[in-house]
């Protein structure tokens, strides 16, 4: 049975790094939302509303293909945010429709470390670039909902200090 691996964690928590390592470790196919969005919508995602619109289109386009891959027995890692109940519902629909197993990897990183990593990864970008400041971190993190046992996911907690 195939497995859908997906991740939650705050901005700059290390989700993409973890997703790449997980895909290498399991031999799974890896889809990275940020890279796909940048390729499909270069320079168009300037606000949270832009992100939601473009990410929604991407999810709608990929969902049938992801389900097909899982049905064929191929493991998939989705480096897409599973940071809210609503976002996690999309992942549930994918693995349940495909009859696949799943793992939700929670990259549990303290805010201070996330902010430090955000500064490091944004250092080469021009000031004011979206998604690079502590203000953007705080705005996005306000929406984060840690996974709860009542949701019924198989959670793999990956604490970072």
N, C-alpha and C positions, 0 to 999 in steps of 0.2 A: 504494500500500500504506500502510495506517495505521501509526502509530508509537505504542508505549506508552513514555512517559517516566516514570521513577521515580527516587527519590533515596535516597542514604545520606549519613549524616553524624551527628556526635554531637549530643546534646541542645543546643539553642540555637545550632547552627552556622549557621543561616540557610536551612534547607531550605524552609520555607514561603514566605519572601520569594523565593527562587529559583524555586520552583514557580509562584508567581503570575506572575512575570516570564516564565517559560518558556511558560506557557499563553497569555499575552498576545501573545508573540512568534510563536508557532506557530498560534494560533487553536484550540488544543486545548481539550477539555473538562477541567475541573479538579475533582478530588475531594480534599478535605482531611480526613484522618482525624480530627484533633483536633476540628474543628468538628462533624463527623458524630457522634462519640462524645459530645460535650457535649450535643448536641441529643437524642440517643437515650437517654442514660444520665446525666442531670443529677445531679451530686452523688454518683453511685454509684461512681466510680473513685477509690478512696482508696489502693490498693496496686498493686504491679506485677502481682499475681495478678488483681486486678479488671481491670486494663488488658488483660492477655492474654486473659481470658475475653470481654470485650466486643469487643475488636478482632477476635478469632477469629469471633465471630458476624457482625460487620460484613463481614469479608472473605467469609465464606460467602454472605451475602446479595447482595453486590455482584458477585462473580465472574462469574455468568452474564450480567449486564447489561454489564459491562466487555468481556467477550468479544464480545457481540453488537455493541456499538458499534465495536469494532476490526474485526470482520468486515464491517461496513457502510462501512468506510473512514474512520472518524472517529478522529482523533488524541486520545489521552487522557493527561493528566498525573495521576499518583497521588502525592499528598503523604502517603504512608504510609511507615513506616520500612522500608528495605531494608538494615538494619544488621548482619544475621547471615546465615550461609549458609542457615539454615532460612527466614528471611523472604524472601530472594532467590529461593528455590525457588518460592514462591507467584507472584511476578511472572513467572518463567520459564514456569510452567504457563499463565498468562494469555496471554502473547504467542505462545507456541508453539501452543496450542490454537486461537487465532484466526488463525494464519498471518500475524502482524503483525511489523513491525520493532520494534526497541527501542533505548533509550538509558538507561543507568544514570548519572545525574549524581551524582558524588561531591563533596559540599560539604566540602572538606578544610580544616578550621578548627582552629587550635591550641586546646588546652584553656583557656588563659588568656583568649582572646577569647570562647570559648563561655561561660565562667563570668561574664565581664563582661556579656555580652548576657543571660544568665539573670538576673543581679541587676537589670538595667534593666527587663526585661519582667515581673519579679515584684515590683517595688518597690511597686506599688499593691495587692498582695494581702495578706491578713492573714498574720501569722507562722504557720508550720506548715502552710500550704497545700501539698498534695502537688505534687511536681515543681518546687519552687521553690528548693531549697537546693543548695549545693555538695555536700552529702552525697548527695542524690538524683542529682545529676549524676554523681558518682563511682560510685554503685551501678549506674546505667544504662550508663554508659560502659564499665564493666568487661566488658560483653557485646559491645561493638562489634567487628566484624571488618571491616577494610578490604577492599575488593574485590581479588581476585587474578586475574591474567591466566588462570590455569588454569580459572577458572569459565566463561570463554568469553563474557562479556558485552561489549557495546560500551560502554566506560566513557568518560564525558566528565568529566575531573577539573577541578574548579573550586576552585583554591586560594584561601584567604583569609588575609590576614596581620593 
